[in-house]
Amino acid sequence: MAKIELENISHSYDPADMPDEKKTFAVKDMNICWEDGIASALLGPSGCGKTTLLNIISGLLAPSHGRVLVDGKDVTFLSPRDRGIAQVFQFPVVYDTMNVYDNLAFPLRNEKRDEKEIREKVLKVAEILELEDKLHTSPSALYPAEKQKISLGRGIIRENTAAILFDEPLTVIDPKRKWSLKRKLRNVQKVLRKTMIYVTHDQHEALTFADDVTVIKDGRLVQKGTPEDLHSEPASPFVGYFIGSPGMNVLDFTLTEAGMDFGAFSVPLSPVLRDRLGSEGAFQLGVRPEFVQTGSEERQGAVPFTVAIIENNGAYRIFTLKNGDIRIKTRVSEDILAQEGEQVWAFFPEDKVKVFKENRKVY
């Protein structure tokens, strides 16, 4: 197990002799700490720098600036082998010329371990990964999910593996087997208490796997916290929209003496919130679809919208509402009988909204 720290990490793929001010940086000024024995996720859209960071942690890439620490030791320029960090890639890496047993035994045989010890460890890992009945099977006969288990097994079978990094490990997995493999990865983490960092662009995968989620965008750290923190207290409009299904509604408004002016409509503010926001100017309102109170009857402070789209999800429905150029999503129960094209009223309760200014939360 290991505590992993990134100190002022920046990396550019441009030539090293190019001045920094002319370089394009894949990651910039990263300061992140992943605690020992925690299931963590590195989450962000495609191209935001996730894989670059992962390769820097594993040692496949040396950063342009900054340090990588493992349990307080500077490993920035150590080889992957000397860091004790295993990496499971997007596509399963297995040796088709070996059966499952020999695939799992391979790292230990490279270390010249005794065959009796190797057998004990292989059987233990196979039991944890539910591969006992596949030990004498060729990987070519297995599903991709089972092949990923082999990749994981090779990482955890070595006692000196300090951390395991997963780079989009479920991308090629059949949807029916994704849930099962993700659950197995999480169970293995709980049993072995190894530090695991799971890299993905899929917020559902990240939030259901990890105790701690690091969100990055355009090569920079945006927010780090528990799944609950990211959902309930997003630090920026990006996190609010990126986390959640559907994501948070984010609306531009101008703060005036009367309240929030959205252009197509206005919403009054309580004196407390008005004073909290301070000076007039440009802001953004964030409210999650499940907190938009939607009804067929007018009420004080509510705004009229037209139902544009209805998406049925069994026990509830998602309405897309429009007012002028503004569109929002709201989650409504089955007792709301409005149909597409009809008018409803939407109310934004102050205790459920977030307010952002210059892309940072101020309320």
Summary of the structure (lengths in Angstrom):
residues: 363
radius of gyration: 24.9
end to end distance: 38.2
largest distance: 78.4
contacts: 1131
relative contact order: 0.12
helix: 30%
strand: 33%
